[in-house]
């Protein structure tokens, strides 16, 4: 079970949002590279970057901050990025810059042909971000709810060859309300590819529940506000997860 620290980028700064609302942003650092190093030093084995401005603009907007993070981290751990990735040229550039994975969200729903092309062109490097509320997929920075069921799209994307799926309960993200375990496990059982949980990670109770769900295919969790506020100790949580698996 991987605990994957999230670094959300807005205007070059590291922030956290409440339920994806750009008007409810808390700035935690003006030096994303230093923040990345902090999490790596505490034992993170992967980092999750989100270009918030890019998600709304439809193209990456924080590439200087992303490059600063990649320079700080080097080849030590994989780094994944989502937000505004809409074409193959952008994916190629980001991977060349040193990213290991790119996350396709809105474009996967609106343009599945693009997702298929991306999976074919960059096998093993494409993750899909499925953001949902009450089982329905949301797009456009969570501003629009679609009629698509999460499991139905997940099965389709599995056929395309995506590396994994990040499932976010947008009703819980940034709210410290706990992971929606029922929905996460249900999705993991519906497909044969890894599921990364996201939205609401709060404390060790969540970590324990996620570790217990690993046999179902839940392989990681995005750690956001809880590790920034100190509600969850990243190093302690990752150590617990490692020891749980070793039992």
Secondary structure, 3 states (H helix, E strand, C coil): CEEEEEEEEECCEEEEEECCEEEEEEEEECCHHHHHHHHHHCCCCEEEEEEHHHHHHCCCCCHHHHHHHHHHHCCCCEEEEECCCCCHHHHHHHHHHCCCEEEECHHHHHCHHHHHHHHHHCCCCEEEEEEEECCEEEECCCCEEEEEEHHHHHHHHHHHCCCEEEEEECCCCCCCCCCCHHHHHHHHHHCCCEEEEECCCCCHHHHHHHHHCHHHCEEEEEECHHHHHCCCCHHHHHHHHHHHHHC
